[in-house]
Amino acid sequence: MNCQYIGICGSCTLGFKSYDEQLDYKIQIQQQRFQDIYNQPFDIIKSEPQFFRNRAEFRIWKTYDKENNFVLNYAMNSVEKTVLPIKNCLIVTQAIYDIMPQLIAILQQDVILYDKLFACEFLTSTTSDILVTLIYHKKLDENWINKAKTLESNLGIKILGRSRKQKIVLSDDFIDECLIIKDKQYHFRYKEGGFTQPNQKVNQQMIQWCIDNAILKNDLCELYCGGGNFTIPLSNYFDKVLATEISKTSIKSAKLNCMLNNIDNIKFVRMSSQEFVQARENQRTFRRLEQENIQLKQYDFSTIFVDPPRAGLDQTTVKLAQQFEQIIYISCNPLTLKRDLEVLLQTHWIKKFALFDQFAYSEHIESGVILIKKD
């Protein structure tokens, strides 16, 4: 990647390699990690080599040039953990890349907009819907609102202001996304502050990989469903879907996304994985299930889908997963995935194993595993 900050910026630690070189490096690491439990080739889902990241966060850094003129910059942490002022970033989407210099130039010219501004967050979709969050160390008043409205109008983007105990929405606090999976459009609304997949082109391929390789029958149980990123496309291939999530915000988003796609065979409920186990084994009753008119006995689950946080699955959830004919496991941490697979392989075998390069030029890589219960 031809970036002027390679070797200095602490973000792209593998940026000194070509795209294919950094991917090969990460594949070799995972081959060595999983060689004792999986010796077949991985399915590899590649990223675009640049302009791929749909969300980004930058510090705002104020400096002075050689003529002592005030200069406003974006900033990242350097490899030495110091502040690195930057002008651009080649891993963000083209839409973010294009708007960055325009935004910083306008901010620099207006003291009301740049005073005590310390961070800037970008969120964009494949349809180039852009939301910019400006974060301040001051209370935002009417003067700021008027200036920010003009900025929003001039750049044709959505602006949101944040400071301590303040969230000021000028137009919208969300973007609209359209994912195309197997030639079908799926519509999503991503709220500011909520979780979204960082690389939407890889995300589309992740979802399609699941559909292409899983056994699609009967009913689906999903844990850690978030805003329904996998749930909604997969629902077209199962009779009924029950999806759980502990975040109220994510459940609200998931229900909205379900409505946007006119899907009626999904039930979303706010429950932890441990609570779901308790409900399924009749250890406890939950009003949340009654409120959603969910009766677990009415489901004929064949598949469980899990996309846990970096900590992976707890022991209770691993035991739950072992009861299902098929497990689809999406992982953001190969270390905890390896730990969990060592238990799951007591009852299941690996049908498919994929690596998803969502975070190109970093050490990080996502994984997907489909497991089938042994006869």
C-alpha positions as CSV (number, residue, x, y, z in Angstrom):
1,M,0.0,0.0,0.0
2,N,1.5,3.3,-1.1
3,C,0.7,5.3,2.1
4,Q,3.1,8.0,3.3
5,Y,2.5,7.0,6.9
6,I,3.5,3.3,6.6
7,G,6.0,2.4,9.4
8,I,5.0,5.5,11.4
9,C,1.3,5.1,12.0
10,G,0.3,2.5,14.6
11,S,-2.8,1.3,12.7
12,C,-1.5,-0.6,9.6
13,T,1.2,-2.7,11.2
14,L,1.5,-4.8,8.0
15,G,1.3,-1.9,5.6
16,F,4.9,-2.3,4.5
17,K,3.8,-5.5,2.7
18,S,1.7,-5.8,-0.4
19,Y,-1.9,-6.8,0.0
20,D,-1.3,-10.4,-1.0
21,E,1.9,-10.6,1.1
22,Q,0.1,-9.5,4.3
23,L,-2.8,-11.9,3.7
24,D,-0.4,-14.8,3.1
25,Y,1.4,-13.9,6.3
26,K,-1.9,-14.0,8.3
27,I,-3.0,-17.3,6.6
28,Q,0.3,-19.0,7.5
29,I,-0.2,-18.0,11.2
30,Q,-3.7,-19.5,11.3
31,Q,-2.6,-22.6,9.5
32,Q,0.0,-23.2,12.2
33,R,-2.5,-22.3,15.0
34,F,-5.1,-24.8,13.8
35,Q,-3.0,-27.5,12.2
36,D,-3.6,-30.0,15.0
37,I,-7.4,-29.8,14.5
38,Y,-7.8,-28.8,10.8
39,N,-5.5,-29.7,7.9
40,Q,-7.6,-28.7,4.9
41,P,-7.2,-25.4,2.9
42,F,-9.1,-22.4,4.3
43,D,-11.7,-20.6,2.2
44,I,-10.2,-17.1,1.9
45,I,-12.4,-14.0,1.6
46,K,-10.2,-11.1,0.4
47,S,-10.7,-7.4,1.1
48,E,-10.3,-4.6,-1.4
49,P,-6.6,-3.6,-1.2
50,Q,-7.5,0.0,-0.3
51,F,-10.6,2.2,0.4
52,F,-12.3,-0.6,2.3
53,R,-13.1,0.6,5.8
54,N,-16.6,1.9,6.3
55,R,-16.0,3.4,9.7
56,A,-13.1,5.3,11.1
57,E,-12.1,7.4,14.1
58,F,-9.5,10.1,14.3
59,R,-8.2,12.5,16.9
60,I,-8.2,16.2,16.0
61,W,-4.8,17.8,16.5
62,K,-4.0,21.5,16.5
63,T,-0.5,22.5,15.4
64,Y,1.4,25.4,13.8
65,D,3.4,25.4,10.6
66,K,6.8,27.0,10.0
67,E,5.2,30.4,9.5
68,N,3.4,30.0,12.8
69,N,0.0,29.6,11.0
70,F,-2.6,27.6,12.8
71,V,-3.2,24.1,11.2
72,L,-5.9,21.6,12.1
73,N,-5.1,17.9,11.4
74,Y,-6.5,14.5,11.8
75,A,-4.3,12.3,14.1
76,M,-3.5,8.7,14.9
77,N,-1.3,7.0,17.4
78,S,2.2,6.4,16.0
79,V,4.1,3.1,16.5
80,E,5.9,4.8,19.3
81,K,2.6,5.7,21.0
82,T,2.9,9.4,20.2
83,V,0.5,11.6,18.3
84,L,0.9,11.4,14.5
85,P,-0.9,14.2,12.5
86,I,-2.1,12.9,9.2
87,K,-3.8,14.4,6.1
88,N,-5.4,11.3,4.7
89,C,-5.9,7.6,5.1
90,L,-5.9,5.0,2.3
91,I,-7.9,2.3,4.2
92,V,-11.1,4.3,4.6
93,T,-13.8,4.1,1.9
94,Q,-13.5,6.4,-1.1
95,A,-16.4,8.5,0.3
96,I,-14.6,9.1,3.6
97,Y,-11.2,9.7,1.9
98,D,-12.8,12.4,-0.4
99,I,-14.6,14.2,2.4
100,M,-11.8,14.3,4.9
101,P,-9.8,17.2,3.4
102,Q,-12.9,19.2,2.7
103,L,-14.2,18.8,6.2
104,I,-10.9,19.7,8.0
105,A,-10.4,22.8,5.7
106,I,-13.9,24.1,6.7
107,L,-13.4,23.3,10.4
108,Q,-10.1,25.1,10.4
109,Q,-11.7,28.3,9.2
110,D,-14.2,28.6,12.0
111,V,-13.3,28.9,15.7
112,I,-16.8,27.9,16.8
113,L,-16.4,24.6,15.0
114,Y,-12.8,23.8,15.9
115,D,-12.6,25.2,19.5
116,K,-12.2,22.2,21.9
117,L,-12.9,19.7,19.1
118,F,-10.8,16.6,20.0
119,A,-12.2,13.7,17.8
120,C,-14.0,12.9,14.7
121,E,-15.8,9.7,13.7
122,F,-16.9,8.7,10.2
123,L,-19.6,6.1,9.3
124,T,-20.5,5.4,5.7
125,S,-22.4,2.8,3.7
126,T,-21.7,1.2,0.3
127,T,-24.3,3.7,-1.0
128,S,-22.1,6.6,0.3
129,D,-24.5,7.8,3.0
130,I,-22.1,9.6,5.4
131,L,-22.5,10.4,9.1
132,V,-19.8,12.5,10.8
133,T,-19.7,12.8,14.6
134,L,-17.8,15.7,16.0
135,I,-16.8,15.3,19.6
136,Y,-16.0,18.2,21.9
137,H,-14.7,19.2,25.3
138,K,-17.3,21.9,25.6
139,K,-21.0,22.5,25.8
140,L,-22.5,22.9,22.3
141,D,-24.8,25.9,22.0
142,E,-27.0,27.6,19.3
143,N,-24.0,29.2,17.7
144,W,-22.4,25.8,17.1
145,I,-25.7,24.3,15.9
146,N,-26.1,27.0,13.3
147,K,-22.5,26.6,12.1
148,A,-22.8,22.9,12.0
149,K,-26.0,23.0,10.0
150,T,-24.3,25.1,7.4
151,L,-21.4,22.6,7.3
152,E,-23.8,19.7,6.9
153,S,-25.6,21.5,4.0
154,N,-22.4,22.5,2.2
155,L,-20.8,19.0,2.3
156,G,-24.0,17.1,1.8
157,I,-23.4,14.9,4.8
158,K,-25.0,14.2,8.2
159,I,-23.4,15.9,11.2
160,L,-23.8,14.9,14.8
161,G,-22.3,16.8,17.8
162,R,-21.3,15.1,21.0
163,S,-19.9,16.4,24.3
164,R,-20.3,15.5,27.9
165,K,-24.0,14.6,28.5
166,Q,-24.9,16.1,25.0
167,K,-25.9,14.5,21.7
168,I,-27.1,17.0,19.1
169,V,-28.6,15.5,16.0
170,L,-29.0,18.0,13.2
171,S,-30.8,15.8,10.7
172,D,-30.3,12.0,11.3
173,D,-28.2,10.0,13.7
174,F,-28.1,7.0,11.3
175,I,-27.1,5.9,7.8
176,D,-28.9,3.6,5.5
177,E,-27.2,0.6,4.0
178,C,-28.1,-1.8,1.2
179,L,-26.3,-5.1,1.1
180,I,-26.6,-7.4,-1.9
181,I,-26.4,-11.1,-1.0
182,K,-26.9,-13.6,-3.8
183,D,-28.5,-10.9,-6.0
184,K,-31.0,-9.9,-3.3
185,Q,-31.1,-6.5,-1.7
186,Y,-31.2,-6.2,2.1
187,H,-31.7,-2.9,3.8
188,F,-30.2,-1.9,7.1
189,R,-30.2,1.2,9.3
190,Y,-27.0,1.8,11.3
191,K,-27.3,4.1,14.3
192,E,-24.4,6.2,15.4
193,G,-22.7,4.5,18.3
194,G,-24.0,1.1,17.5
195,F,-21.9,-1.8,16.2
196,T,-21.5,-2.2,12.5
197,Q,-19.2,-4.4,10.4
198,P,-16.1,-2.3,9.5
199,N,-15.7,-3.7,6.0
200,Q,-19.0,-4.0,4.3
201,K,-17.8,-5.6,1.0
202,V,-16.2,-8.4,3.1
203,N,-19.3,-8.5,5.2
204,Q,-21.4,-9.3,2.2
205,Q,-19.1,-12.1,1.3
206,M,-19.2,-13.5,4.9
207,I,-22.9,-13.7,4.8
208,Q,-22.9,-15.3,1.4
209,W,-20.3,-17.8,2.5
210,C,-22.6,-18.9,5.3
211,I,-25.5,-19.3,3.0
212,D,-23.5,-21.2,0.3
213,N,-21.9,-23.7,2.8
214,A,-24.4,-24.3,5.6
215,I,-27.2,-26.9,5.6
216,L,-30.3,-24.7,5.4
217,K,-33.3,-26.5,6.9
218,N,-35.8,-26.3,9.8
219,D,-35.3,-23.5,12.3
220,L,-32.3,-21.3,13.2
221,C,-31.2,-20.2,16.7
222,E,-28.8,-17.2,16.8
223,L,-26.9,-15.9,19.8
224,Y,-25.2,-12.4,19.8
225,C,-27.3,-11.3,16.8
226,G,-26.5,-7.6,17.0
227,G,-28.6,-5.6,14.6
228,G,-29.5,-8.6,12.5
229,N,-26.6,-8.5,10.1
230,F,-26.5,-12.2,9.6
231,T,-30.0,-12.9,10.9
232,I,-32.0,-11.1,8.2
233,P,-30.4,-12.6,5.1
234,L,-30.3,-16.1,6.7
235,S,-34.0,-16.0,7.6
236,N,-34.8,-16.5,3.9
237,Y,-33.4,-20.0,4.1
238,F,-34.9,-21.3,7.4
239,D,-38.5,-21.8,8.4
240,K,-38.3,-19.7,11.6
241,V,-35.5,-17.8,13.4
242,L,-35.1,-17.0,17.1
243,A,-32.3,-14.5,17.7
244,T,-31.0,-13.2,21.0
245,E,-28.9,-10.2,22.0
246,I,-28.2,-8.5,25.4
247,S,-28.0,-4.9,24.0
248,K,-31.3,-3.0,24.1
249,T,-30.0,-0.7,21.3
250,S,-29.1,-3.7,19.1
251,I,-32.4,-5.4,19.6
252,K,-34.3,-2.2,18.7
253,S,-32.1,-1.9,15.5
254,A,-32.7,-5.5,14.7
255,K,-36.4,-5.2,14.8
256,L,-36.3,-2.0,12.7
257,N,-34.1,-3.8,10.1
258,C,-36.5,-6.7,10.1
259,M,-39.4,-4.2,9.2
260,L,-37.3,-2.6,6.5
261,N,-37.0,-5.9,4.8
262,N,-40.6,-7.1,5.3
263,I,-39.5,-10.2,7.1
264,D,-41.9,-11.9,9.4
265,N,-40.3,-15.2,10.4
266,I,-37.8,-13.8,13.0
267,K,-38.3,-13.3,16.7
268,F,-35.8,-11.1,18.4
269,V,-35.5,-11.2,22.2
270,R,-33.1,-9.5,24.7
271,M,-31.4,-12.3,26.5
272,S,-27.9,-13.4,27.3
273,S,-26.7,-16.8,26.1
274,Q,-26.8,-18.1,29.7
275,E,-30.4,-16.9,30.1
276,F,-31.4,-18.6,26.8
277,V,-30.0,-21.9,28.2
278,Q,-32.0,-21.5,31.4
279,A,-35.1,-20.8,29.4
280,R,-34.5,-23.7,27.0
281,E,-33.9,-26.2,29.9
282,N,-36.9,-24.9,31.9
283,Q,-34.8,-23.6,34.7
284,R,-36.4,-20.2,34.7
285,T,-39.3,-18.4,33.1
286,F,-38.8,-15.1,31.4
287,R,-41.4,-12.3,30.8
288,R,-39.4,-11.2,27.8
289,L,-40.3,-14.4,26.0
290,E,-43.9,-14.0,26.9
291,Q,-43.9,-10.4,25.8
292,E,-42.6,-11.5,22.4
293,N,-45.0,-14.4,22.2
294,I,-42.1,-16.9,22.0
295,Q,-42.7,-20.5,22.9
296,L,-39.5,-22.4,22.6
297,K,-41.2,-25.8,22.2
298,Q,-42.6,-24.6,18.9
299,Y,-39.1,-24.4,17.3
300,D,-37.5,-27.3,15.5
301,F,-33.9,-26.0,15.6
302,S,-31.3,-27.6,13.3
303,T,-28.7,-24.9,13.4
304,I,-27.2,-22.5,16.0
305,F,-25.4,-19.4,14.8
306,V,-22.9,-17.7,17.2
307,D,-20.9,-14.5,16.7
308,P,-19.5,-13.9,20.1
309,P,-17.2,-11.1,21.4
310,R,-13.5,-11.5,21.6
311,A,-13.8,-13.6,24.8
312,G,-15.5,-16.3,22.8
313,L,-18.1,-18.7,24.2
314,D,-18.6,-19.4,27.8
315,Q,-18.8,-23.1,28.9
316,T,-22.5,-23.0,29.2
317,T,-22.9,-21.8,25.6
318,V,-20.4,-24.3,24.3
319,K,-22.5,-27.1,25.9
320,L,-25.6,-25.6,24.4
321,A,-24.1,-25.5,20.9
322,Q,-23.1,-29.1,21.1
323,Q,-26.8,-30.0,21.2
324,F,-27.4,-28.7,17.7
325,E,-27.0,-30.6,14.5
326,Q,-25.1,-27.7,12.9
327,I,-23.0,-24.9,14.4
328,I,-22.1,-21.8,12.4
329,Y,-19.4,-20.0,14.4
330,I,-18.1,-16.5,13.4
331,S,-15.1,-15.4,15.4
332,C,-13.2,-12.2,15.8
333,N,-10.5,-13.9,17.9
334,P,-8.6,-17.0,16.6
335,L,-7.3,-17.7,20.1
336,T,-10.7,-18.2,21.7
337,L,-12.0,-19.9,18.6
338,K,-9.3,-22.5,18.9
339,R,-10.1,-23.0,22.6
340,D,-13.8,-23.4,21.8
341,L,-13.3,-25.7,18.8
342,E,-11.2,-28.1,20.9
343,V,-14.4,-28.8,23.0
344,L,-16.9,-28.6,20.1
345,L,-14.9,-31.2,18.1
346,Q,-15.8,-33.7,20.8
347,T,-19.3,-33.9,19.3
348,H,-18.9,-32.2,15.8
349,W,-16.6,-32.2,12.8
350,I,-15.5,-29.2,10.7
351,K,-17.2,-29.0,7.4
352,K,-15.9,-25.6,6.3
353,F,-13.4,-23.1,7.7
354,A,-12.9,-19.6,6.3
355,L,-10.7,-16.6,6.9
356,F,-12.3,-13.2,6.3
357,D,-9.8,-10.3,5.8
358,Q,-11.9,-7.5,7.3
359,F,-8.9,-5.6,8.7
360,A,-6.4,-5.6,5.9
361,Y,-2.8,-4.6,6.8
362,S,-3.3,-5.3,10.5
363,E,-2.5,-8.5,12.4
364,H,-6.3,-9.1,12.9
365,I,-8.3,-11.6,10.9
366,E,-11.9,-12.9,11.3
367,S,-12.9,-16.6,10.9
368,G,-15.9,-18.6,10.1
369,V,-16.4,-22.3,10.9
370,I,-19.3,-24.6,10.0
371,L,-19.5,-27.7,12.2
372,I,-21.7,-30.8,11.7
373,K,-22.7,-33.2,14.5
374,K,-21.0,-36.6,14.3
375,D,-23.2,-39.6,13.7
